[in-house]
């Protein structure tokens, strides 16, 4: 057996899963199709306080968010939240992703960057996973295949697990130089700005 667990995807979820498994003495191989952790961005840089406590990477926090200002199409808005209760940490996704994955590597995870999964065949006692990197294709034997490969998951699709019932598309802008606006997320709705919301 080449690994006990093979994880597809080296973002925060894949990195955290790999770390937790490796700390239990489980042999983990993790593959990531990109050559660099945290690039390109796949999701916004919002991390819940409970998730941040699990990974302990508070130094990657750019600012804390305690509330939101919801803007309606007619120009009215409502503010929700409480400055004494942090709802989200805004992180630099590249730094955060790299730090989570380095925790996994330090725990013993074997990371393969620039590597894509191309096939997975379930056998009686293992899964034969074919991967491709710059050196070519090879097949690895693993006991468990985990998909942490995002919204367009190859693992989910190949295993015919269906599609999520709903997805959200967002647009994020990071800006500095607006005193007094820290801690608030501005959210805009309406067909002209956000079709479908």
FENQUIQUI-V594248 format. One record per residue. N is the residue number from 0. PHI is phi in whole degrees, 0 to 359 (* if undefined). Layout:
# FENQUIQUI-V594248
n: {N:N}
phi: {PHI:PHI}
This chain:
# FENQUIQUI-V594248
n: {0:1:2:3:4:5:6:7:8:9:10:11:12:13:14:15:16:17:18:19:20:21:22:23:24:25:26:27:28:29:30:31:32:33:34:35:36:37:38:39:40:41:42:43:44:45:46:47:48:49:50:51:52:53:54:55:56:57:58:59:60:61:62:63:64:65:66:67:68:69:70:71:72:73:74:75:76:77:78:79:80:81:82:83:84:85:86:87:88:89:90:91:92:93:94:95:96:97:98:99:100:101:102:103:104:105:106:107:108:109:110:111:112:113:114:115:116:117:118:119:120:121:122:123:124:125:126:127:128:129:130:131:132:133:134:135:136:137:138:139:140:141:142:143:144:145:146:147:148:149:150:151:152:153:154:155:156:157:158:159:160:161:162:163:164:165:166:167:168:169:170:171:172:173:174:175:176:177:178:179:180:181:182:183:184:185:186:187:188:189:190:191:192:193:194:195:196}
phi: {*:281:203:283:225:243:255:262:111:239:264:299:291:298:296:294:300:301:300:300:292:297:295:267:84:272:281:239:249:237:245:221:292:275:275:223:289:85:226:287:298:246:204:295:267:251:233:291:303:293:293:296:297:295:267:64:248:300:291:270:286:271:200:255:245:248:199:220:246:265:253:270:302:278:97:283:214:223:251:235:119:217:302:273:233:287:260:212:254:268:242:282:301:298:297:296:301:300:295:296:293:294:300:295:299:297:277:119:290:267:258:239:274:62:233:245:274:240:197:213:236:279:246:301:240:194:245:269:250:266:237:228:226:296:275:122:262:210:246:248:255:221:275:217:249:244:263:235:254:84:296:251:302:294:297:300:295:294:277:56:272:84:254:301:295:207:233:238:249:228:227:237:233:257:223:239:95:241:301:86:255:297:92:240:262:264:237:248:237:119:300:292:263:225:307:98:261}
